[in-house]
Structures are given as C-alpha cells and as structure tokens.
Amino acid sequence: MERGIIPGQRRQVDNFKKISSWAAILFAPTLVGTIYGMNFREMPELHWVWGYPFAIILMAIVCTSLYFIFKRKDWL
C-alpha cells in the first residue's frame, strides 16, 4: 500500500500520525480531569483521602502508556 505514496504524501501521513498520537495522549488526562472537575456530591472518590492522587496517578500512567505505545509503533 505504501509503495505508491510519493514523498510529500508520506510526510503528510507521518505528520498526521504524530498529531493524532499527541491528541490521544492529551485526551486521557482531559477526560479524567473533566469528570473530577464536575464536583459531583455522590462520587465516592471525593470522600476518599487518596481520590485525587489516584486520579493524577491514573492520568500519568495512561499518558505514559500511550506515549510508549505510539513510540513503539513509530508514530512519535
């Protein structure tokens, strides 16, 4: 499939992969942060001492995992 791609198109595809990868990496903490930012009263994590540290660690793990996955696939 990639044999017929001219160099300009190849560069465009590579740029698209990089932009998509970074968008996915930045989406994960945004999603978790917006859920915690809604300030629901019935969220059990809000009454748990480790609720917010857990959310921050979760965001870091997801972002780091996505970074290494995309790096391994040579998208970054």
C-alpha positions as CSV (number, residue, x, y, z in Angstrom):
1,M,0.0,0.0,0.0
2,E,2.7,2.5,0.9
3,R,4.8,1.7,-2.2
4,G,2.6,4.1,-4.3
5,I,2.9,7.0,-1.9
6,I,5.0,9.9,-3.1
7,P,7.4,11.6,-0.6
8,G,5.1,14.6,0.0
9,Q,2.2,12.3,0.9
10,R,4.4,10.2,3.1
11,R,5.5,13.2,5.1
12,Q,1.8,14.3,5.4
13,V,0.9,10.8,6.7
14,D,3.7,10.9,9.2
15,N,2.6,14.3,10.4
16,F,-1.0,13.1,10.7
17,K,0.1,10.1,12.8
18,K,2.1,12.4,15.2
19,I,-0.7,14.9,15.6
20,S,-3.2,12.0,16.2
21,S,-0.9,10.4,18.8
22,W,-0.4,13.6,20.8
23,A,-4.2,14.3,20.6
24,A,-4.9,10.8,22.1
25,I,-2.2,11.3,24.8
26,L,-3.7,14.7,25.8
27,F,-7.3,13.4,25.7
28,A,-6.8,11.0,28.5
29,P,-6.0,13.5,31.3
30,T,-8.6,15.8,29.9
31,L,-11.3,13.2,30.2
32,V,-10.3,12.2,33.8
33,G,-9.9,15.9,34.8
34,T,-13.3,16.9,33.5
35,I,-15.0,14.1,35.3
36,Y,-13.3,15.1,38.6
37,G,-14.0,18.8,37.8
38,M,-17.7,18.3,37.7
39,N,-17.8,18.1,41.6
40,F,-20.5,15.6,42.0
41,R,-21.6,15.1,45.6
42,E,-22.0,11.4,45.2
43,M,-18.6,10.5,43.9
44,P,-17.0,8.1,46.4
45,E,-13.5,9.2,45.3
46,L,-14.2,12.7,46.7
47,H,-14.6,11.4,50.2
48,W,-11.6,9.1,49.9
49,V,-8.3,10.6,51.0
50,W,-6.4,9.1,48.1
51,G,-9.1,10.1,45.5
52,Y,-7.3,13.0,43.8
53,P,-3.8,11.4,44.0
54,F,-5.3,8.3,42.4
55,A,-6.7,10.4,39.6
56,I,-3.4,12.1,39.0
57,I,-1.5,8.8,39.0
58,L,-4.1,7.3,36.7
59,M,-3.6,10.2,34.2
60,A,0.2,9.8,34.4
61,I,0.0,6.0,33.8
62,V,-2.4,6.4,30.9
63,C,-0.4,9.1,29.2
64,T,2.9,7.3,29.7
65,S,1.5,4.1,28.4
66,L,0.1,5.8,25.3
67,Y,3.4,7.6,24.7
68,F,5.3,4.3,24.7
69,I,2.8,2.5,22.6
70,F,2.9,5.2,20.0
71,K,6.7,5.4,20.2
72,R,7.0,1.7,19.7
73,K,4.7,1.9,16.6
74,D,7.0,4.7,15.3
75,W,4.2,7.3,15.4
76,L,6.2,9.7,17.5
